[in-house]
C-alpha cells in the first residue's frame, strides 16, 4: 500500500484528497497545513508520496519541495494547486516534483496521477 502525506492549507482540500485516495487503495500517513509542517511530517511519517499545495502560509510549496528534495533526493512529490501558470509548473518540475495537478481536480485525475508517480 502506497503511503501518502497530504500538504494543503485548506482542510477541505486535504479531506477531499484523503477521501479520494483512501478508497482507491492508498494509505494517508499524515497531513500538514503549511510548508514548514510538511518537512517535519515528511521526516516523521516517511511517506512514499507527497501531495503538495504551492500557495500556503509560512513556507510555500516550492520552498518545501526544495527542502524535502535536499533531505531525500528520491522523494516523490506531486504539486497540487489552483495556480495553473506554466512558470509555477516549470519551477516545481525543475526542483524535483514528479507531476502537477491543477485544482479543481477529479477523483480520476488524482488517483491516476498518484498511481503513475508511485510506480516511478
LUMNUFI-123713 format. One record per atom (N, C-alpha, C): residue number from 1; residue in three letters; atom name; z, y, x. Coordinates in steps of 0.05 Angstrom, whole numbers, plus 5000, padded with zeros to 4 digits. Example, Ala and Ser with C-alpha at 12.3 -4.5 7.8 and 13.67 -1.06 7.14 Angstrom:
2
<i: 1, aa: ALA, at: N, pz: 5156, py: 4886, px: 5264>
<i: 1, aa: ALA, at: CA, pz: 5156, py: 4910, px: 5246>
<i: 1, aa: ALA, at: C, pz: 5156, py: 4934, px: 5264>
<i: 2, aa: SER, at: N, pz: 5142, py: 4955, px: 5257>
<i: 2, aa: SER, at: CA, pz: 5143, py: 4979, px: 5273>
<i: 2, aa: SER, at: C, pz: 5157, py: 5001, px: 5258>
***
This chain:
120
<i: 1, aa: UNK, at: N, pz: 5000, py: 4976, px: 5017>
<i: 1, aa: UNK, at: CA, pz: 5000, py: 5000, px: 5000>
<i: 1, aa: UNK, at: C, pz: 5000, py: 5025, px: 5018>
<i: 2, aa: UNK, at: N, pz: 4982, py: 5044, px: 5012>
<i: 2, aa: UNK, at: CA, pz: 4980, py: 5069, px: 5028>
<i: 2, aa: UNK, at: C, pz: 5002, py: 5088, px: 5020>
<i: 3, aa: UNK, at: N, pz: 5017, py: 5097, px: 5040>
<i: 3, aa: UNK, at: CA, pz: 5040, py: 5116, px: 5036>
<i: 3, aa: UNK, at: C, pz: 5029, py: 5144, px: 5038>
<i: 4, aa: UNK, at: N, pz: 5036, py: 5161, px: 5018>
<i: 4, aa: UNK, at: CA, pz: 5025, py: 5188, px: 5017>
<i: 4, aa: UNK, at: C, pz: 5048, py: 5209, px: 5016>
<i: 5, aa: UNK, at: N, pz: 5044, py: 5231, px: 5031>
<i: 5, aa: UNK, at: CA, pz: 5061, py: 5254, px: 5029>
<i: 5, aa: UNK, at: C, pz: 5045, py: 5276, px: 5015>
<i: 6, aa: UNK, at: N, pz: 5056, py: 5287, px: 4993>
<i: 6, aa: UNK, at: CA, pz: 5042, py: 5308, px: 4977>
<i: 6, aa: UNK, at: C, pz: 5055, py: 5335, px: 4984>
<i: 7, aa: UNK, at: N, pz: 5038, py: 5354, px: 4993>
<i: 7, aa: UNK, at: CA, pz: 5047, py: 5381, px: 5000>
<i: 7, aa: UNK, at: C, pz: 5033, py: 5402, px: 4983>
<i: 8, aa: UNK, at: N, pz: 5048, py: 5415, px: 4966>
<i: 8, aa: UNK, at: CA, pz: 5037, py: 5437, px: 4950>
<i: 8, aa: UNK, at: C, pz: 5061, py: 5453, px: 4940>
<i: 9, aa: UNK, at: N, pz: 5058, py: 5480, px: 4939>
<i: 9, aa: UNK, at: CA, pz: 5080, py: 5496, px: 4929>
<i: 9, aa: UNK, at: C, pz: 5083, py: 5495, px: 4899>
<i: 10, aa: UNK, at: N, pz: 5063, py: 5485, px: 4885>
<i: 10, aa: UNK, at: CA, pz: 5064, py: 5483, px: 4855>
<i: 10, aa: UNK, at: C, pz: 5074, py: 5455, px: 4847>
<i: 11, aa: UNK, at: N, pz: 5097, py: 5454, px: 4834>
<i: 11, aa: UNK, at: CA, pz: 5108, py: 5429, px: 4825>
<i: 11, aa: UNK, at: C, pz: 5088, py: 5414, px: 4806>
<i: 12, aa: UNK, at: N, pz: 5075, py: 5429, px: 4789>
<i: 12, aa: UNK, at: CA, pz: 5055, py: 5417, px: 4771>
<i: 12, aa: UNK, at: C, pz: 5034, py: 5402, px: 4786>
<i: 13, aa: UNK, at: N, pz: 5023, py: 5413, px: 4807>
<i: 13, aa: UNK, at: CA, pz: 5002, py: 5400, px: 4823>
<i: 13, aa: UNK, at: C, pz: 5014, py: 5376, px: 4837>
<i: 14, aa: UNK, at: N, pz: 5037, py: 5378, px: 4849>
<i: 14, aa: UNK, at: CA, pz: 5050, py: 5355, px: 4862>
<i: 14, aa: UNK, at: C, pz: 5053, py: 5332, px: 4842>
<i: 15, aa: UNK, at: N, pz: 5063, py: 5338, px: 4818>
<i: 15, aa: UNK, at: CA, pz: 5067, py: 5317, px: 4798>
<i: 15, aa: UNK, at: C, pz: 5040, py: 5305, px: 4788>
<i: 16, aa: UNK, at: N, pz: 5020, py: 5322, px: 4786>
<i: 16, aa: UNK, at: CA, pz: 4994, py: 5313, px: 4777>
<i: 16, aa: UNK, at: C, pz: 4982, py: 5294, px: 4798>
<i: 17, aa: UNK, at: N, pz: 4982, py: 5302, px: 4823>
<i: 17, aa: UNK, at: CA, pz: 4972, py: 5284, px: 4844>
<i: 17, aa: UNK, at: C, pz: 4987, py: 5258, px: 4845>
<i: 18, aa: UNK, at: N, pz: 5014, py: 5260, px: 4843>
<i: 18, aa: UNK, at: CA, pz: 5031, py: 5236, px: 4844>
<i: 18, aa: UNK, at: C, pz: 5023, py: 5217, px: 4821>
<i: 19, aa: UNK, at: N, pz: 5021, py: 5228, px: 4797>
<i: 19, aa: UNK, at: CA, pz: 5014, py: 5211, px: 4774>
<i: 19, aa: UNK, at: C, pz: 4987, py: 5197, px: 4778>
<i: 20, aa: UNK, at: N, pz: 4967, py: 5212, px: 4787>
<i: 20, aa: UNK, at: CA, pz: 4940, py: 5201, px: 4790>
<i: 20, aa: UNK, at: C, pz: 4940, py: 5179, px: 4812>
<i: 21, aa: UNK, at: N, pz: 4953, py: 5184, px: 4834>
<i: 21, aa: UNK, at: CA, pz: 4950, py: 5165, px: 4856>
<i: 21, aa: UNK, at: C, pz: 4968, py: 5141, px: 4853>
<i: 22, aa: UNK, at: N, pz: 4992, py: 5144, px: 4841>
<i: 22, aa: UNK, at: CA, pz: 5010, py: 5121, px: 4838>
<i: 22, aa: UNK, at: C, pz: 4999, py: 5101, px: 4819>
<i: 23, aa: UNK, at: N, pz: 4985, py: 5109, px: 4799>
<i: 23, aa: UNK, at: CA, pz: 4974, py: 5089, px: 4780>
<i: 23, aa: UNK, at: C, pz: 4949, py: 5076, px: 4792>
<i: 24, aa: UNK, at: N, pz: 4940, py: 5086, px: 4815>
<i: 24, aa: UNK, at: CA, pz: 4917, py: 5074, px: 4829>
<i: 24, aa: UNK, at: C, pz: 4925, py: 5060, px: 4855>
<i: 25, aa: UNK, at: N, pz: 4950, py: 5052, px: 4857>
<i: 25, aa: UNK, at: CA, pz: 4959, py: 5036, px: 4879>
<i: 25, aa: UNK, at: C, pz: 4969, py: 5049, px: 4904>
<i: 26, aa: UNK, at: N, pz: 4972, py: 5076, px: 4904>
<i: 26, aa: UNK, at: CA, pz: 4984, py: 5090, px: 4927>
<i: 26, aa: UNK, at: C, pz: 5014, py: 5092, px: 4922>
<i: 27, aa: UNK, at: N, pz: 5029, py: 5096, px: 4944>
<i: 27, aa: UNK, at: CA, pz: 5058, py: 5099, px: 4943>
<i: 27, aa: UNK, at: C, pz: 5064, py: 5127, px: 4953>
<i: 28, aa: UNK, at: N, pz: 5077, py: 5144, px: 4936>
<i: 28, aa: UNK, at: CA, pz: 5085, py: 5171, px: 4945>
<i: 28, aa: UNK, at: C, pz: 5112, py: 5168, px: 4959>
<i: 29, aa: UNK, at: N, pz: 5113, py: 5174, px: 4985>
<i: 29, aa: UNK, at: CA, pz: 5138, py: 5171, px: 5000>
<i: 29, aa: UNK, at: C, pz: 5152, py: 5198, px: 5004>
<i: 30, aa: UNK, at: N, pz: 5140, py: 5220, px: 4996>
<i: 30, aa: UNK, at: CA, pz: 5153, py: 5246, px: 4999>
<i: 30, aa: UNK, at: C, pz: 5136, py: 5268, px: 4987>
<i: 31, aa: UNK, at: N, pz: 5150, py: 5290, px: 4982>
<i: 31, aa: UNK, at: CA, pz: 5137, py: 5315, px: 4972>
<i: 31, aa: UNK, at: C, pz: 5149, py: 5338, px: 4987>
<i: 32, aa: UNK, at: N, pz: 5132, py: 5359, px: 4992>
<i: 32, aa: UNK, at: CA, pz: 5141, py: 5383, px: 5004>
<i: 32, aa: UNK, at: C, pz: 5128, py: 5407, px: 4990>
<i: 33, aa: UNK, at: N, pz: 5143, py: 5429, px: 4988>
<i: 33, aa: UNK, at: CA, pz: 5133, py: 5452, px: 4974>
<i: 33, aa: UNK, at: C, pz: 5124, py: 5475, px: 4991>
<i: 34, aa: UNK, at: N, pz: 5126, py: 5471, px: 5018>
<i: 34, aa: UNK, at: CA, pz: 5115, py: 5492, px: 5036>
<i: 34, aa: UNK, at: C, pz: 5107, py: 5478, px: 5062>
<i: 35, aa: UNK, at: N, pz: 5093, py: 5493, px: 5079>
<i: 35, aa: UNK, at: CA, pz: 5083, py: 5481, px: 5104>
<i: 35, aa: UNK, at: C, pz: 5105, py: 5474, px: 5124>
<i: 36, aa: UNK, at: N, pz: 5126, py: 5490, px: 5125>
<i: 36, aa: UNK, at: CA, pz: 5148, py: 5484, px: 5143>
<i: 36, aa: UNK, at: C, pz: 5161, py: 5457, px: 5136>
<i: 37, aa: UNK, at: N, pz: 5166, py: 5453, px: 5110>
<i: 37, aa: UNK, at: CA, pz: 5178, py: 5429, px: 5099>
<i: 37, aa: UNK, at: C, pz: 5159, py: 5405, px: 5104>
<i: 38, aa: UNK, at: N, pz: 5133, py: 5410, px: 5103>
<i: 38, aa: UNK, at: CA, pz: 5113, py: 5389, px: 5106>
<i: 38, aa: UNK, at: C, pz: 5115, py: 5376, px: 5133>
<i: 39, aa: UNK, at: N, pz: 5119, py: 5391, px: 5154>
<i: 39, aa: UNK, at: CA, pz: 5121, py: 5380, px: 5181>
<i: 39, aa: UNK, at: C, pz: 5146, py: 5362, px: 5184>
<i: 40, aa: UNK, at: N, pz: 5169, py: 5372, px: 5174>
<i: 40, aa: UNK, at: CA, pz: 5193, py: 5355, px: 5176>
<i: 40, aa: UNK, at: C, pz: 5191, py: 5330, px: 5158>
<i: 41, aa: UNK, at: N, pz: 5179, py: 5333, px: 5135>
<i: 41, aa: UNK, at: CA, pz: 5176, py: 5309, px: 5117>
<i: 41, aa: UNK, at: C, pz: 5156, py: 5289, px: 5130>
<i: 42, aa: UNK, at: N, pz: 5136, py: 5300, px: 5144>
<i: 42, aa: UNK, at: CA, pz: 5117, py: 5282, px: 5157>
<i: 42, aa: UNK, at: C, pz: 5132, py: 5264, px: 5177>
<i: 43, aa: UNK, at: N, pz: 5149, py: 5277, px: 5194>
<i: 43, aa: UNK, at: CA, pz: 5164, py: 5262, px: 5214>
<i: 43, aa: UNK, at: C, pz: 5183, py: 5243, px: 5201>
<i: 44, aa: UNK, at: N, pz: 5196, py: 5251, px: 5179>
<i: 44, aa: UNK, at: CA, pz: 5216, py: 5235, px: 5165>
<i: 44, aa: UNK, at: C, pz: 5204, py: 5211, px: 5151>
<i: 45, aa: UNK, at: N, pz: 5182, py: 5216, px: 5136>
<i: 45, aa: UNK, at: CA, pz: 5170, py: 5196, px: 5118>
<i: 45, aa: UNK, at: C, pz: 5149, py: 5178, px: 5132>
<i: 46, aa: UNK, at: N, pz: 5137, py: 5188, px: 5153>
<i: 46, aa: UNK, at: CA, pz: 5115, py: 5175, px: 5167>
<i: 46, aa: UNK, at: C, pz: 5094, py: 5163, px: 5148>
<i: 47, aa: UNK, at: N, pz: 5081, py: 5181, px: 5133>
<i: 47, aa: UNK, at: CA, pz: 5061, py: 5172, px: 5114>
<i: 47, aa: UNK, at: C, pz: 5035, py: 5164, px: 5128>
<i: 48, aa: UNK, at: N, pz: 5019, py: 5148, px: 5113>
<i: 48, aa: UNK, at: CA, pz: 4993, py: 5141, px: 5123>
<i: 48, aa: UNK, at: C, pz: 4973, py: 5163, px: 5118>
<i: 49, aa: UNK, at: N, pz: 4979, py: 5180, px: 5098>
<i: 49, aa: UNK, at: CA, pz: 4961, py: 5201, px: 5089>
<i: 49, aa: UNK, at: C, pz: 4977, py: 5225, px: 5078>
<i: 50, aa: UNK, at: N, pz: 4966, py: 5249, px: 5081>
<i: 50, aa: UNK, at: CA, pz: 4978, py: 5273, px: 5071>
<i: 50, aa: UNK, at: C, pz: 4958, py: 5289, px: 5054>
<i: 51, aa: UNK, at: N, pz: 4967, py: 5298, px: 5031>
<i: 51, aa: UNK, at: CA, pz: 4951, py: 5317, px: 5016>
<i: 51, aa: UNK, at: C, pz: 4964, py: 5344, px: 5021>
<i: 52, aa: UNK, at: N, pz: 4949, py: 5365, px: 5029>
<i: 52, aa: UNK, at: CA, pz: 4960, py: 5390, px: 5038>
<i: 52, aa: UNK, at: C, pz: 4946, py: 5414, px: 5025>
<i: 53, aa: UNK, at: N, pz: 4961, py: 5429, px: 5010>
<i: 53, aa: UNK, at: CA, pz: 4951, py: 5455, px: 4999>
<i: 53, aa: UNK, at: C, pz: 4947, py: 5474, px: 5023>
<i: 54, aa: UNK, at: N, pz: 4929, py: 5493, px: 5019>
<i: 54, aa: UNK, at: CA, pz: 4925, py: 5513, px: 5040>
<i: 54, aa: UNK, at: C, pz: 4943, py: 5537, px: 5036>
<i: 55, aa: UNK, at: N, pz: 4944, py: 5548, px: 5012>
<i: 55, aa: UNK, at: CA, pz: 4959, py: 5573, px: 5007>
<i: 55, aa: UNK, at: C, pz: 4987, py: 5566, px: 4997>
<i: 56, aa: UNK, at: N, pz: 5007, py: 5570, px: 5016>
<i: 56, aa: UNK, at: CA, pz: 5035, py: 5564, px: 5010>
<i: 56, aa: UNK, at: C, pz: 5052, py: 5585, px: 5023>
<i: 57, aa: UNK, at: N, pz: 5077, py: 5588, px: 5013>
<i: 57, aa: UNK, at: CA, pz: 5096, py: 5607, px: 5026>
<i: 57, aa: UNK, at: C, pz: 5105, py: 5596, px: 5053>
<i: 58, aa: UNK, at: N, pz: 5117, py: 5613, px: 5069>
<i: 58, aa: UNK, at: CA, pz: 5128, py: 5607, px: 5095>
<i: 58, aa: UNK, at: C, pz: 5106, py: 5600, px: 5115>
<i: 59, aa: UNK, at: N, pz: 5097, py: 5576, px: 5115>
<i: 59, aa: UNK, at: CA, pz: 5076, py: 5567, px: 5133>
<i: 59, aa: UNK, at: C, pz: 5053, py: 5556, px: 5117>
<i: 60, aa: UNK, at: N, pz: 5028, py: 5567, px: 5121>
<i: 60, aa: UNK, at: CA, pz: 5006, py: 5557, px: 5105>
<i: 60, aa: UNK, at: C, pz: 4996, py: 5530, px: 5113>
<i: 61, aa: UNK, at: N, pz: 4979, py: 5519, px: 5098>
<i: 61, aa: UNK, at: CA, pz: 4969, py: 5491, px: 5102>
<i: 61, aa: UNK, at: C, pz: 4954, py: 5488, px: 5128>
<i: 62, aa: UNK, at: N, pz: 4939, py: 5508, px: 5137>
<i: 62, aa: UNK, at: CA, pz: 4924, py: 5505, px: 5162>
<i: 62, aa: UNK, at: C, pz: 4943, py: 5504, px: 5186>
<i: 63, aa: UNK, at: N, pz: 4963, py: 5521, px: 5186>
<i: 63, aa: UNK, at: CA, pz: 4983, py: 5520, px: 5208>
<i: 63, aa: UNK, at: C, pz: 4999, py: 5494, px: 5208>
<i: 64, aa: UNK, at: N, pz: 5005, py: 5484, px: 5184>
<i: 64, aa: UNK, at: CA, pz: 5020, py: 5459, px: 5182>
<i: 64, aa: UNK, at: C, pz: 5002, py: 5436, px: 5191>
<i: 65, aa: UNK, at: N, pz: 4977, py: 5437, px: 5184>
<i: 65, aa: UNK, at: CA, pz: 4957, py: 5417, px: 5193>
<i: 65, aa: UNK, at: C, pz: 4957, py: 5416, px: 5224>
<i: 66, aa: UNK, at: N, pz: 4955, py: 5440, px: 5236>
<i: 66, aa: UNK, at: CA, pz: 4954, py: 5441, px: 5265>
<i: 66, aa: UNK, at: C, pz: 4979, py: 5429, px: 5278>
<i: 67, aa: UNK, at: N, pz: 5002, py: 5435, px: 5266>
<i: 67, aa: UNK, at: CA, pz: 5027, py: 5424, px: 5277>
<i: 67, aa: UNK, at: C, pz: 5028, py: 5394, px: 5274>
<i: 68, aa: UNK, at: N, pz: 5021, py: 5384, px: 5251>
<i: 68, aa: UNK, at: CA, pz: 5021, py: 5355, px: 5246>
<i: 68, aa: UNK, at: C, pz: 5002, py: 5341, px: 5265>
<i: 69, aa: UNK, at: N, pz: 4978, py: 5353, px: 5269>
<i: 69, aa: UNK, at: CA, pz: 4959, py: 5340, px: 5287>
<i: 69, aa: UNK, at: C, pz: 4968, py: 5341, px: 5316>
<i: 70, aa: UNK, at: N, pz: 4984, py: 5362, px: 5323>
<i: 70, aa: UNK, at: CA, pz: 4994, py: 5362, px: 5351>
<i: 70, aa: UNK, at: C, pz: 5016, py: 5341, px: 5355>
<i: 71, aa: UNK, at: N, pz: 5030, py: 5334, px: 5334>
<i: 71, aa: UNK, at: CA, pz: 5051, py: 5314, px: 5335>
<i: 71, aa: UNK, at: C, pz: 5039, py: 5286, px: 5333>
<i: 72, aa: UNK, at: N, pz: 5017, py: 5283, px: 5317>
<i: 72, aa: UNK, at: CA, pz: 5004, py: 5257, px: 5313>
<i: 72, aa: UNK, at: C, pz: 4974, py: 5261, px: 5310>
<i: 73, aa: UNK, at: N, pz: 4959, py: 5259, px: 5333>
<i: 73, aa: UNK, at: CA, pz: 4930, py: 5263, px: 5332>
<i: 73, aa: UNK, at: C, pz: 4915, py: 5244, px: 5313>
<i: 74, aa: UNK, at: N, pz: 4928, py: 5222, px: 5305>
<i: 74, aa: UNK, at: CA, pz: 4916, py: 5203, px: 5286>
<i: 74, aa: UNK, at: C, pz: 4923, py: 5208, px: 5257>
<i: 75, aa: UNK, at: N, pz: 4937, py: 5230, px: 5252>
<i: 75, aa: UNK, at: CA, pz: 4945, py: 5236, px: 5224>
<i: 75, aa: UNK, at: C, pz: 4920, py: 5239, px: 5206>
<i: 76, aa: UNK, at: N, pz: 4923, py: 5230, px: 5182>
<i: 76, aa: UNK, at: CA, pz: 4901, py: 5233, px: 5162>
<i: 76, aa: UNK, at: C, pz: 4910, py: 5253, px: 5141>
<i: 77, aa: UNK, at: N, pz: 4899, py: 5277, px: 5143>
<i: 77, aa: UNK, at: CA, pz: 4907, py: 5299, px: 5124>
<i: 77, aa: UNK, at: C, pz: 4882, py: 5306, px: 5108>
<i: 78, aa: UNK, at: N, pz: 4886, py: 5308, px: 5082>
<i: 78, aa: UNK, at: CA, pz: 4866, py: 5317, px: 5063>
<i: 78, aa: UNK, at: C, pz: 4875, py: 5343, px: 5051>
<i: 79, aa: UNK, at: N, pz: 4859, py: 5364, px: 5055>
<i: 79, aa: UNK, at: CA, pz: 4866, py: 5391, px: 5045>
<i: 79, aa: UNK, at: C, pz: 4859, py: 5392, px: 5015>
<i: 80, aa: UNK, at: N, pz: 4877, py: 5403, px: 4999>
<i: 80, aa: UNK, at: CA, pz: 4873, py: 5405, px: 4970>
<i: 80, aa: UNK, at: C, pz: 4879, py: 5434, px: 4963>
<i: 81, aa: UNK, at: N, pz: 4858, py: 5449, px: 4955>
<i: 81, aa: UNK, at: CA, pz: 4863, py: 5478, px: 4950>
<i: 81, aa: UNK, at: C, pz: 4843, py: 5489, px: 4930>
<i: 82, aa: UNK, at: N, pz: 4852, py: 5510, px: 4916>
<i: 82, aa: UNK, at: CA, pz: 4835, py: 5524, px: 4898>
<i: 82, aa: UNK, at: C, pz: 4815, py: 5542, px: 4914>
<i: 83, aa: UNK, at: N, pz: 4822, py: 5546, px: 4939>
<i: 83, aa: UNK, at: CA, pz: 4804, py: 5562, px: 4955>
<i: 83, aa: UNK, at: C, pz: 4781, py: 5545, px: 4965>
<i: 84, aa: UNK, at: N, pz: 4758, py: 5548, px: 4952>
<i: 84, aa: UNK, at: CA, pz: 4735, py: 5532, px: 4959>
<i: 84, aa: UNK, at: C, pz: 4717, py: 5545, px: 4978>
<i: 85, aa: UNK, at: N, pz: 4726, py: 5566, px: 4992>
<i: 85, aa: UNK, at: CA, pz: 4709, py: 5580, px: 5010>
<i: 85, aa: UNK, at: C, pz: 4702, py: 5564, px: 5035>
<i: 86, aa: UNK, at: N, pz: 4678, py: 5566, px: 5044>
<i: 86, aa: UNK, at: CA, pz: 4668, py: 5550, px: 5066>
<i: 86, aa: UNK, at: C, pz: 4684, py: 5555, px: 5091>
<i: 87, aa: UNK, at: N, pz: 4693, py: 5579, px: 5096>
<i: 87, aa: UNK, at: CA, pz: 4708, py: 5585, px: 5121>
<i: 87, aa: UNK, at: C, pz: 4734, py: 5569, px: 5122>
<i: 88, aa: UNK, at: N, pz: 4748, py: 5566, px: 5099>
<i: 88, aa: UNK, at: CA, pz: 4773, py: 5550, px: 5099>
<i: 88, aa: UNK, at: C, pz: 4767, py: 5521, px: 5103>
<i: 89, aa: UNK, at: N, pz: 4746, py: 5511, px: 5091>
<i: 89, aa: UNK, at: CA, pz: 4739, py: 5483, px: 5094>
<i: 89, aa: UNK, at: C, pz: 4732, py: 5477, px: 5123>
<i: 90, aa: UNK, at: N, pz: 4716, py: 5495, px: 5135>
<i: 90, aa: UNK, at: CA, pz: 4708, py: 5491, px: 5163>
<i: 90, aa: UNK, at: C, pz: 4733, py: 5492, px: 5181>
<i: 91, aa: UNK, at: N, pz: 4750, py: 5512, px: 5176>
<i: 91, aa: UNK, at: CA, pz: 4775, py: 5515, px: 5193>
<i: 91, aa: UNK, at: C, pz: 4792, py: 5489, px: 5191>
<i: 92, aa: UNK, at: N, pz: 4795, py: 5479, px: 5167>
<i: 92, aa: UNK, at: CA, pz: 4811, py: 5455, px: 5163>
<i: 92, aa: UNK, at: C, pz: 4799, py: 5431, px: 5177>
<i: 93, aa: UNK, at: N, pz: 4773, py: 5427, px: 5175>
<i: 93, aa: UNK, at: CA, pz: 4760, py: 5404, px: 5188>
<i: 93, aa: UNK, at: C, pz: 4761, py: 5407, px: 5218>
<i: 94, aa: UNK, at: N, pz: 4757, py: 5431, px: 5228>
<i: 94, aa: UNK, at: CA, pz: 4758, py: 5436, px: 5257>
<i: 94, aa: UNK, at: C, pz: 4786, py: 5431, px: 5268>
<i: 95, aa: UNK, at: N, pz: 4806, py: 5434, px: 5251>
<i: 95, aa: UNK, at: CA, pz: 4834, py: 5429, px: 5260>
<i: 95, aa: UNK, at: C, pz: 4844, py: 5401, px: 5254>
<i: 96, aa: UNK, at: N, pz: 4826, py: 5384, px: 5245>
<i: 96, aa: UNK, at: CA, pz: 4834, py: 5356, px: 5242>
<i: 96, aa: UNK, at: C, pz: 4835, py: 5344, px: 5214>
<i: 97, aa: UNK, at: N, pz: 4831, py: 5361, px: 5194>
<i: 97, aa: UNK, at: CA, pz: 4831, py: 5350, px: 5166>
<i: 97, aa: UNK, at: C, pz: 4809, py: 5330, px: 5163>
<i: 98, aa: UNK, at: N, pz: 4814, py: 5308, px: 5149>
<i: 98, aa: UNK, at: CA, pz: 4794, py: 5287, px: 5145>
<i: 98, aa: UNK, at: C, pz: 4776, py: 5292, px: 5121>
<i: 99, aa: UNK, at: N, pz: 4785, py: 5309, px: 5102>
<i: 99, aa: UNK, at: CA, pz: 4769, py: 5315, px: 5079>
<i: 99, aa: UNK, at: C, pz: 4782, py: 5339, px: 5065>
<i: 100, aa: UNK, at: N, pz: 4769, py: 5348, px: 5043>
<i: 100, aa: UNK, at: CA, pz: 4777, py: 5371, px: 5029>
<i: 100, aa: UNK, at: C, pz: 4771, py: 5367, px: 4999>
<i: 101, aa: UNK, at: N, pz: 4791, py: 5373, px: 4982>
<i: 101, aa: UNK, at: CA, pz: 4788, py: 5371, px: 4953>
<i: 101, aa: UNK, at: C, pz: 4793, py: 5398, px: 4941>
<i: 102, aa: UNK, at: N, pz: 4775, py: 5407, px: 4924>
<i: 102, aa: UNK, at: CA, pz: 4778, py: 5433, px: 4911>
<i: 102, aa: UNK, at: C, pz: 4791, py: 5430, px: 4884>
<i: 103, aa: UNK, at: N, pz: 4812, py: 5446, px: 4878>
<i: 103, aa: UNK, at: CA, pz: 4824, py: 5447, px: 4852>
<i: 103, aa: UNK, at: C, pz: 4807, py: 5464, px: 4833>
<i: 104, aa: UNK, at: N, pz: 4806, py: 5457, px: 4808>
<i: 104, aa: UNK, at: CA, pz: 4818, py: 5434, px: 4795>
<i: 104, aa: UNK, at: C, pz: 4802, py: 5409, px: 4802>
<i: 105, aa: UNK, at: N, pz: 4817, py: 5387, px: 4805>
<i: 105, aa: UNK, at: CA, pz: 4805, py: 5361, px: 4813>
<i: 105, aa: UNK, at: C, pz: 4809, py: 5341, px: 4790>
<i: 106, aa: UNK, at: N, pz: 4793, py: 5320, px: 4790>
<i: 106, aa: UNK, at: CA, pz: 4796, py: 5299, px: 4771>
<i: 106, aa: UNK, at: C, pz: 4810, py: 5276, px: 4785>
<i: 107, aa: UNK, at: N, pz: 4821, py: 5258, px: 4769>
<i: 107, aa: UNK, at: CA, pz: 4834, py: 5234, px: 4780>
<i: 107, aa: UNK, at: C, pz: 4814, py: 5218, px: 4797>
<i: 108, aa: UNK, at: N, pz: 4790, py: 5216, px: 4787>
<i: 108, aa: UNK, at: CA, pz: 4769, py: 5201, px: 4802>
<i: 108, aa: UNK, at: C, pz: 4764, py: 5212, px: 4829>
<i: 109, aa: UNK, at: N, pz: 4762, py: 5239, px: 4831>
<i: 109, aa: UNK, at: CA, pz: 4756, py: 5252, px: 4857>
<i: 109, aa: UNK, at: C, pz: 4779, py: 5248, px: 4876>
<i: 110, aa: UNK, at: N, pz: 4804, py: 5252, px: 4868>
<i: 110, aa: UNK, at: CA, pz: 4826, py: 5250, px: 4886>
<i: 110, aa: UNK, at: C, pz: 4830, py: 5221, px: 4895>
<i: 111, aa: UNK, at: N, pz: 4828, py: 5202, px: 4877>
<i: 111, aa: UNK, at: CA, pz: 4831, py: 5174, px: 4884>
<i: 111, aa: UNK, at: C, pz: 4809, py: 5165, px: 4903>
<i: 112, aa: UNK, at: N, pz: 4784, py: 5172, px: 4897>
<i: 112, aa: UNK, at: CA, pz: 4762, py: 5164, px: 4913>
<i: 112, aa: UNK, at: C, pz: 4764, py: 5176, px: 4942>
<i: 113, aa: UNK, at: N, pz: 4772, py: 5202, px: 4943>
<i: 113, aa: UNK, at: CA, pz: 4774, py: 5215, px: 4969>
<i: 113, aa: UNK, at: C, pz: 4797, py: 5202, px: 4986>
<i: 114, aa: UNK, at: N, pz: 4820, py: 5198, px: 4973>
<i: 114, aa: UNK, at: CA, pz: 4843, py: 5187, px: 4988>
<i: 114, aa: UNK, at: C, pz: 4837, py: 5158, px: 4996>
<i: 115, aa: UNK, at: N, pz: 4823, py: 5143, px: 4980>
<i: 115, aa: UNK, at: CA, pz: 4815, py: 5115, px: 4987>
<i: 115, aa: UNK, at: C, pz: 4797, py: 5115, px: 5011>
<i: 116, aa: UNK, at: N, pz: 4777, py: 5133, px: 5011>
<i: 116, aa: UNK, at: CA, pz: 4758, py: 5134, px: 5033>
<i: 116, aa: UNK, at: C, pz: 4772, py: 5142, px: 5059>
<i: 117, aa: UNK, at: N, pz: 4789, py: 5162, px: 5058>
<i: 117, aa: UNK, at: CA, pz: 4803, py: 5172, px: 5081>
<i: 117, aa: UNK, at: C, pz: 4823, py: 5151, px: 5092>
<i: 118, aa: UNK, at: N, pz: 4836, py: 5137, px: 5074>
<i: 118, aa: UNK, at: CA, pz: 4855, py: 5116, px: 5083>
<i: 118, aa: UNK, at: C, pz: 4841, py: 5094, px: 5098>
<i: 119, aa: UNK, at: N, pz: 4816, py: 5090, px: 5092>
<i: 119, aa: UNK, at: CA, pz: 4801, py: 5068, px: 5106>
<i: 119, aa: UNK, at: C, pz: 4790, py: 5077, px: 5133>
<i: 120, aa: UNK, at: N, pz: 4792, py: 5102, px: 5140>
<i: 120, aa: UNK, at: CA, pz: 4782, py: 5112, px: 5166>
<i: 120, aa: UNK, at: C, pz: 4797, py: 5100, px: 5190>
***
